[in-house]
Amino acid sequence: MSSGAPAYPNLFSPLTLAGQDLRNRICLPATLTNYAQGNRITPRWGDFLVERARGGAAMLVTEVIAVDPNAIAQAAVVTGFDDANDDGFRQTADAVHDAGARLVGQLWHPGRQQLWHPTQSPRAVSDAPDAYSWTVGHVMSEDEIAAVRDAYVAVAGRLQRCGFAGVELHGAHGYLITQFLSPWSNGRDDAYGGDRAGRCRFALEVANGIRQRCGGDFIIGLKMPGDEGVAGGIDVDEADALTRHLVVPKVFDYIAYGQGNFSLSLETHVPDLYFQPGHFIDIHKRMRAAADGTPVMALGRIGTPDLAERVIADGYGDLVGMSRAQIADAAFANKARDGRADDIRPTVFDNFCWGEIHQGKPLAEFHNPHLAETGEHNWSPAPASRGKKVVVVGGGPAGLEAAWVAAARGHRVTLIGASEAVGGKLRLEADLPGRADMRRVVDHQERLCHRHGVDLKLGMEATAADVWALSPDAVVLASGADLRQPDGVGAGTQLMISARDYVAEGVETGNQDTVVLFDHDHGPATYAVADLLAERFAHLIVITPRTDIAQNVNYCSAIGVYRRLYRAGCAIVTAHQPVDFDGRVLTCINVFTGEERSFPHIDLVVYATPRRANDALAAELDGIELHLAGDCMSPRHLMAAIHEGHAVGLRV
C-alpha cells in the first residue's frame, strides 16, 4: 500500500441517505442486547450504541423498539409508544450524532409470534400457526391493521422528535411485516393479501405514513428476507420481485436483507462458523440489481475489513452490516480505517453471544469483557501501582488473557505452557471439522502477549520447583481441566477414550465400523468431535443421559448440529447412561426406568463428560500470592475462562 493511501478506500467512501451524509459504509445492524429493564432504556443500552459510533461506524440501527401497546414484548425490549423512554432516546441520539454517526431506530411488531405476555393475544395476518412457538394469533381486521400502521408512524414521529436520523422497519425473520410480505404466512383474501401488491401494501402504507409525518430528510429503511428458507415462502426469486415492487414509490432509502424465519431456517439468521464468510452476499448482489438504485445493506457473517471492502468494491452492497464483528470490537471501523486490521479483536461466529440473548440474558461476548461499558471503544488497562514479577502457568485462553493484561499494566510476565504452541484445549478444538476459526481467538491473544513483552516458555510441564525458581511475586494458575471417565465403565479396555485424547492422539481400533460418543457435555466442541467420528466410522451412535442433545449450544447453531448428525445417519439415543463396556458390548440403562439396553459390536467408545480441575499445583505454592483462573478454578465455558483471566490480569 502506498504512503497515505487509505487501507480500504471503498469501505471508507461516503454515502448520502435522505440527504444525510454517512462517513463510511460500515453499519451496526439491529442487535438485541437485553440491556433494557422494564421496557426502559438503561445507560448500558445507550452505551452499546454510542461506543460503536465512537469506534467509527457510520450508521447504527437500534435493537427492536416495540410500536404497539397490544404487542408488548419481554421486559428487556424498549417500548416506543409512551413518553417514558424519551430522555433515553434523546441522550443516545445526541451522543451518537456527536460521535459523527447516524442513529436509526428499528420499529418492530412480532405479529403472531408473541411469546412474552401471559394474557395479551398475538396479532396475526392470518391464522397459520407460528413455526417456532406454534402460537395462533388473532387475525386482524382492516381497521386493526390501520391502527397498527398508525402506531408505527407515531413511534417514528417520536424518534424524530428525539433526534433520531431515521427508522428501519423490521420486516425480516418472520415478524409482522414478513408475515404480510410472504405468501407462506399471508393467506388473506382482502387488500392486504393475494398478489405482491396486496402483500406489500402494509409495508408501503407504513413507510408512506412515516414519510408524510417526518419529511424527506428522515431515513426510512426496510429489513426484509432475501430467502426465508421455507417452501412456498420468500425465496430469492420472490425477494427479487418484491424488491422491484417496493422500490417503485422511492419511499425507502435503503433495504437490508436478512435470511430465514422462525422455522428451522432460523439457523441462517445468524450464520455461524459452519457457514462460509459472506455466505449470502450473492443474494445481496442480486437484490442490489433489483433495487434499481436504492442502496442495499449486505449482512450475514461479514467479519473482516477485507471482506467488507470486497462487498462494496465488487457491487454486492452499498452498505455493510456487521453486528458480531462490532460486538467483538467496538473500534472495528476506526482500526480498519487506520490500517490496523491486525489489532481488531476477531469474531469467530460461534454464536455464543446470540445464545445468551436467546435465553433472555444480557448480551455478552467471550473475549470482550468490557462490552457496552463507557469507554469500551478505546479501553486499555490502567498501569499497576508497582511492577511485579508474575508467572502464569497454562497457555490456554485464561492464561493468555491474564498474561497479556498483566504485562500491559507493567508487570514482568512469564507464561509456562505444557504444549509447544499456545491455545490449550481451544487450539485442539480448532483442529475439528468446522471449528478452525476458533484458533483466531488464541492467535489474537498470542499477538497481545508478544506486543506487551510476555516471556513464553512453551513445551514444558511446570512443576512447583520450576515456578519457585523464577522467584515470582505472584502466580496465576490457569492449568485447565481434564475429562473424567464415566464411573465404573470401561476401566479394563483401551477402546474407551476421552474426546480430547481421541482428537489429540487418535486411536486405531482395527475396525472402523461402529463408534459410540457418550455425550455428557452438550457443548459445541463435542458435536464437532461427532462430525469427525462420522467421517471416520461407518456408524455413529450418540448417547446422552438427557432428553435432548445440544442443550449447551445456542438454538440457531443447534439446528446445524441436528442437521449434520441426521445427514450423517447418526443414531441419537437419549435418556441413557452407560454402566458397562467390555470392549465390544456397551450396556446402558434408561435414566428414568432403569431398564438395560445393550449396544453390541462397538469398536470404540469416546466420551465427553464433566471435567476435573487440574489444580494440584496450587497446594505446592503455599505462601505466595496465588490466583486461579479458568477451568482449573472451576471448569466452565470459554467466556468464563477469558473473562476470569482478564479479571486476574487486572487484579494481580
N, C-alpha and C positions, 0 to 999 in steps of 0.2 A: 504494500500500500504506500503510495507516495506521500511525502510530508504534507500534512494539512488536509488530506483527503478524508472525507467522512467515512467511518468504517462501514456504515450501512446506508448508502445515500437514498435509496428508495423508501426504506422504512422510516427514515427521518426527514422525509419531504412533507410539506404542509398539505392540508386538505381543508376545504371550507364546506360546512354543512349548515344550511339555513342561515347563511350569512355570518356564521361563527367560525373563526379560524381555529383549526387544530394544529398543534405544533409538530405532530408526527402522526404515524398511523397506528400506534400501539394503544389498544383499549383494554380496560378491565371489563369483561362481560359480567353480567349479574352473577353474584357469588353468594349463596346462602351461608350466613355465618352463625346464626342463632345467638348473636350478641345482644339483641333486643331483650327486654324484660317487660312482661305485662303488656306487650304490644307497643312498648315505648322505646324510643331511641335512647341508647346509653352512650357514654363517651367512647367506649370501645367500638361501637357500631360506626361512629363517625371517624375515629382514628384509623380504622382499617382502610377507609376510602382516602382520607387525607394523606396518609403516609405513602400511598401509591401514586397520588398526584405529586407529592414532593419527590417521589422516586422517578418521575419523568413521564408517566403515562399521559396521553393526550386527552382521552375521554374515559370517564368512569361511569359505569351503569350500576346503580344500586342493586342490592338484592331485592326480592319481590316486595312491593308495597301493596297491601290489600286495599281494594277500592270499594268493596261492598259490605256494609254492616250486616247483611244477611248471609255473608260467607266469611265469617271471622276465622282466621287461621289460628294455629297454636301461638302461645304467648310470646314466642321468640321471633315472630314476624311483625314488622311495623305496620300499623294501620295509617291510611292516608285520608280518611273520611271525617276526621274530627280535628279540633284545634290543638289537641294535647301534644302533638309532635312538631308543631310549627317552629318553636325555638330551635329544636334539634335540626330540623331541615335547614333553617336559615344559617345556623352556625356551620354545619357541614358544607353547604353550598358555598358560603363565603370563603371558608378555608381552602376548599378545593380550587376555587377560581383564583384565590390569591396565590396559589401554588402554580398557576399557569395552565390548569386543565379545565375541562368542562364536565359538569355533573349532570347525569341523565337518570331520571327515576324510572324503574321498571314497574309498570302498572300490571296488576295480577289479579286474576279471579280463578279459583281452582275448578269451577264448574261442578261436574258430577263427582269429582274426587275430593270430597270434603270429609276428611277423616278425623278432624280435631275437636269438633264441638259436640257435646253429648246430646243436644236436643235440636239444633237447627238442621233443617233438611237441605241437602245439596241442591243446587240449581243446575239443571241439565238442559242440553239442546234436544236430546231425545231420550228414550227410556232404556237405551242399551246400558248394561252394567259397566262400571269402570273395570279395566283389565287388571289393575293391581289390587284394589280394595274390594271389588265386587259390589260396591255401593251402587244403588239405583237412585238417581236424582229425580226431583220434581221437574217435570217438563215445563219450561217457561212458556207463557203466552206471549204474544207480540207486545202487549203492554208491559209485561215484566221484562222482556228483552230491552225495551226502550228505557226502562228505569235503570237497568244495569249499564246501558250505553251512557246515560246521563251521569251515572256515578263515576265512570272512567273520566269523563270530561271535567267533572267537578274536581276530582283529585289532581288532574293535570293543571287546572287553573290554580289550585292551592300551591302546587310545587313551583309554578312560575312566580307566584307572589312571594314565595320564599327564596327566590333567587336561582332556581334550577335552570340549566340551559335547555332542557328538553325532557322528553319521556320516551320510553320504549314500551310498546305493547307486547306482553309476553304471550305469544301465540305458538309456542313450541311445547314439546314434551307431554302433550296430552291434556293440557289445561283448557280453559273455556274457549279461547279463540281457536285453538287447534280443533276442538270439538265441533265448532262451526265449519271450519275450513275443510275438514276431512270427510270424504264420502264413507269412511269406515265408521264414523261416530255420528254423522249427521243424517238422520232418517226423516227429517222434516219434509212436509209437502206444501209449505207456505212460502212466503217471500224470502225466508232465511234458509231455505234448503234447496234440494234438487240440483240444478246445474251450478257451474262455477260462479256465475254472477250471484246466485242466491247464497251460496256458501261463503262468498267473500263479502256479502252485504254488511254483516255486523262489524267486521274489522274496518271497513271503509267508512261506515257511519261513525264509529268511534273516532277514527282519525280525522274525518272532516269536521266533527264537532269540536275536537281539540284545536284544529287549525282556526276555526271561526272564533273560538274563545281566546286563543293565545297568540294568534298572528303568525306572520310569515317568517319571523326571525327566531322561532322556537323549534328546536329539533324534534322531529317525530320519527321514531324508528319502529320497526316491526321485527320481532324474532319469530320465525316460523320453521316448520320442518323442511329439511331438504330430502329426507327419507324417513318416514315413520317406521319402516321395517315390519309392517303387517300387511297381509294380503287384503286388497281392497281399500287400502289407506292411501296416504300421500306418498307415492314413490317418486323417483327423480323426474319422471315424465310429468306426473301431476304437479309436482312442485314448480317445474318449468312453466306449465300452463297457468297455474295460479299466479306466479310471479308476473307473467306477461299481463294478466288482467289487473293485478293490484297496482302496478306502476303507471297505468294509463292516466289516472287523475293527478299524478305528480304530487300526491299528498305526503308520501313517505320520503324522508331524507336519507334513509339507509335501510337495508334489510339484512338481518343476521340469520344464519341458518344453523339450527341445531338438529340432532338426529334422535330417532327413537321416540317412544311414548311409554306409557306405564304398563305395557305388555312386557314380554321378555326382551323386547328390543331396547328396553331402558339401558341395557349394557352399552349401547352406542352413545348414550347421552354424555357419559364421561369416559371415553375410550381409554383403557388402561394400558399398561406396558406390553400387553399381548397384541395390541394394535400397532400398525406402522405409524411413525411420526407423520403428522399431517394427513391422517388416514382418509379424510373426507374432502381434501382440497379440490379434487376433480369435480365434485358436486358443486363446490363454490364457483369454480370457473364456469361451469355451465349456467349456473344461476346468474352470474355476472353478465353473461351474454343475454339472458332473458330479461334482465332488469333494465336494459336499454338506457344506460347512463345513470341510473340510481345506484349510488355506492353500495357495495356488498361487503359485509364483515365475515371473514373466514374465521372459523374457530374449530377446536377439537384436536387435542394432542399436538399443539404447536408450542414448543418449549425452548427453542434456541433462537438467538438473533439471526443465525444463518438461514434457518427455515422461514422465519418471519420475513426476512429480506426477499427470499425467493417468492413468497406468496405475493408480495407487491410487485416485484420486478417482472415476474412471469405472468401476471394478469389473473391470478387465482382470486384475488380480492383487492378491495380498495382500503380496507381496514383489517387489522389482525386482532382478534380477541384472544387474550391469553389470561386465563384465570389461575390455573395451578402453578404456572411459571411465576406469577406475581404473588401468589401465596407463599411460595418458597423464598422469593426475594423481592421485597417492595421496591428496590432500586434497580430492578431489571433494566428498565429503559435508560436510566442515567448511565449505567455501566456499559450497556451496548453502545450508546451514543458516544461515549468517551473511548471506545476501543478496548474496553476491559472485559470482554466476554468471559475470559477465564476466571474472573472474580465473581461471576454470577453464581449464587448458590443454586445448584441444579435441582430441577424437579424430575422425579423418576416415574411419575404417573402410576404409582401403585394404588392410588385412591384411598389411602388411609384417611386423609382429611375429609373426603366425601363420606366415608363410613361413619366418622364422628358426627357430622351434622345429620346424617340419615337417622341416627339413633337419638336425635334431639339434644346432643351435646354441643357446646360451643366449638366452632371451627378451630382445629389445631393442626400443626404441621410438624412432622417428626424432627426436621433439622432446621426449624426456625423458632427457637424458644421465645423470641420477642414479638411474635405475630400480633399485630394490631395494638402495640404499645406506642405511646407518643415517642417520637424519635427513632422508630424502628428503621426507617429508610437509610439512616447513616449511623446506626449503632456501632460502637466499638467498646471493648471492655475498659473500664477505668483502671489506671495504674494501681498496683498494690502499694500499700504504705511502706513496705520494706520487701526487698527481694529475698526469696528463699531458694534453697536447692530442693527441687521436687523430683521424686521418682514415681513414674506411673508404670504399673505392672499390668500389661494387657494392651494389645494393639487393635482391639475391636472398636466399634463406634463409640462406646462410652469412654474408653481410654484415650482415643484420638481426640475426642472433644475436650476432655479435661486437660489434655496436654497442650493443645494449641491455645486454649483460652488462658490457662495459667501462664504460658510463655508470653502471650500478648500483653499480659499485665506486668511483665518484667521479671518473672521468676526464671531461674535456670532449670530447665526441664529435661530429664532423661526418660525416655519411654523404652521399656523392655518388652519385646513381643516374642512369643514362642515360635511363630511361623516366620518364614523367610520374607513374606510380604505382609503389609498391614491389612486390616479389614476383618480379621477374626472369622466368625461363622457367616457374617454377611458376605464376605468375598466368596465363601464356599457356596452360598445361596446363588450368587451371581453366575455360577457355572451351570445352573439348572436351566432347562428349557424355558424361555420367555422371561428370565429374570436378570439378564445381563446388565440392564440399566441400573440395577441396584449398586453395581460397582462404582457408579458415579458419585455416590454419597461418600464412600471412604476415599475415593480419589481426591475429592474436594477437601476433605479433612486432612489428607496427607499433604496437599499443597499448602494448606494453612500451617501445618506443623513445620514444614521446611521454611516457609516465609518468616515464621517467628522464632526460628532457631532451635527447635526441639531436636535433641540428640537421639536418633532412633537406633536402638540396639536390637536387631532382629535375629531370629533363628536361635534364640536361647530361652530355655525354660527357667524362669527366675526362681532362685531359692532365696531363703531369708538371708543367707550369707552374701549372695550377690547384691541384695538390697542394702544391707548394712555396710558393705564395702564402699558404697557410693556416698556414705555419710550424709544422708538426706536430712533436711529439716522437716519434711512432710512426705508421706507416701500416699498415693492413690492406688487402691487395689481395684482393678477392673478386669479380673481374670475369667469372667464369663461363667458358664454353666454347662452341664452335660445332660443328655437324655438318660433317663433311668429305664432299665429293663423291666417289663411288666412282672409284677411279683410272682415268683414261683413258676414262670413259664419259660421253657426252652433253655434252662440253665445248662443242660448237658449236650447241647448241639451247637455246632458252628454255623448252622444255617438260620440263625436268628441274629439280626444286626440292627443297630440304630440307623435311622435315616441319615444322620450326619456322617457316621462311619462309612455307610454304603457310598455316599457321594464322594467322600474323601479318598476311600481306599478301593471301593468296588469289591465284588466277591464273585468267584467262579463257582457255580453250583454244578456244572457238568450237564445241566438240563435247564434250558431257558424256557420252560413251558408255563408254569403257574407260580405266581408270586402273590403274597398277601401283604398289604400295607395296613398295619394296625394304627388307626388314626385316633389318638388320644390328645390331639393338639389343635386341629381345626384352623391352623394358620395358613397363610398363602404359600409359604415355602413348602409345606407338607404336600400341597397339591401339585407343586412343580416337581417334587420327587415322584408323585404319582404319574405325572406326564412322562418322566424319564423311565419309570418302570414299564409303562405301557408301550414305550418304544422298544424295550429290550426283551420283554416277555410276551408270549402268545396270549396269556390270560392274566388279568389283574383283578384281584378281589380287594376292595376297601372295606374294612370292618371298623365300626365305631360303637362305643357304648351309648352314644347319644341317639336321639331320634331323627337327626338330620346331620348332614356334613356341612362343612364350610361356615360354621357358626361364628368363627373369628375372622371372616373375610367380609368386607363391605358388600352390600347387596348386589351392586352392579357387577363387581368382579366375581361374585359367587355364581352369577348366571353363567359366566365364562367357564368357571370350574366345572359345573354340571355339564355344560355343552361339550367340553373337551373329553371328560370322562365317559359320557354316554357314546360319543362318536368313536371312542377307542374300544367300545364293547365292554367297559368295566362293569363288574358286578358290585353293587353297593349294598352292604349288609349293615343295617342299623340296629341299635339296641342290643349289641352282643359284645361280650368281654372274653378274651382268651383266658383259658385256665390251664391248658397243657399243650405242649408241642414236642413230639418225639422225633422230629427230623423229617417226618413225612405227613403225619396227620395232625392238624391243628384242631383242638377241641375248644369250643366256646360255649358260654351259657347266655341265654336271654336274660338281660338285666332286670326284667320285670317278672318273669315267671320262673327263672332258674332252670328252664329246660335246656338240655345239652344239644349241641349241633356240631357235627364233625365235618371237617373240610379235608378230604384225602388228597394225596398226590401233590402235596405242596413242596415246591423246590426251594423256596426262600420265604422267610418272614422278615419284613422290615417294619420297625416301629418308630413312631413319633409320639412322644409321651411328655408329661410334665417334667421339668428339668430340676437338677440338683445344683445348687450354687457351688462354685469352686472357690470357697472362701477359707480353706485351711491355712493359707499363709498368714492370715490375719492374727492367728494365735501366736505366731512366732515373731511378730513385730510389736510386741508389747512395749510401751514406754516411748513410742514415737507418735507424732501427730499423724493419725491414720484416717483416711476417708475411703469408703466403699462406694462404688458406682456401677450401675448396670446390673447385669444378671447375677454377678457374684454378691450383690446386695440383696436382690430378690429377682428371680427370673421372671421377666415380663416381655413386653414388645419393644420394637425398635425406638419408638418415640420416648418411652421411659428411659431407655439406655442413654440416648443422646441428651435428653433434657437433664437427666441426673448428672451425666458427665459435665455438662455445661455449668450446672449449678455448683458442682465441686470445684471446677476451674475458677469460678468467681469467688469461692469461699476460702480456698486454700491459702 
